[in-house]
Amino acid sequence: MAAQYMAIDQHGQTYHGLTRPRADLLKRLGRRHASKMYIDGKDGQPKHIGYIIAGHWLTVYRVEPWEGRS
């Protein structure tokens, strides 16, 4: 099964069912350019957490099945 992703923008709008986060978000927002969005990790190194597309600051999350978790 291919990995599934979701994204949440700065306003709380969600985007579900992403299999290729960058390409799928660009298509849904009708855009062709995305900039990577970073935060500082605990070790001080930058961590890529999502994309900035047309004024949307989108944090991307991997979605995993709940079953088998304890």
Secondary structure, 3 states (H helix, E strand, C coil): CCCEEEEECCCCCEEEEECCHHHHHHHHHCCCCCEEEEEECCCCCEEEEEEEECCEEEEEEEECCCCCCC
